[in-house]
């Protein structure tokens, strides 16, 4: 056969050391009872999702912009205005954000003009009523 003719070629070929994959398989449970799926918003959740982080950043940017317009968190219109701004800016940001780099600056660039508009609209509504 071939092995008799050429000898055992695999023994003369140097072997490469086993390469580790970038994702370790050590954390993969061997037992299916270890596969417990926790709900996303569970109390034991280690870190918030990217979406949750972005919502938190947007809310803090909105808060800063409203305070810049003279509307602190204790202001009676703060909750109404911040909710309105959140909804408006969330829609605009969906098209504007392509990654996490510079996300806070992008949010400020979108939220500031919207803050001016929403506050001015609210002031004109209040003065006309």
PyMOL commands that set and color helices and strands:
alter all, ss='L'
color gray80, all
select helices_A, chain A and resi 2-6+9-12+32-34+50-68+78-96+103-128
alter helices_A, ss='H'
color red, helices_A
deselect
rebuild
show_as cartoon
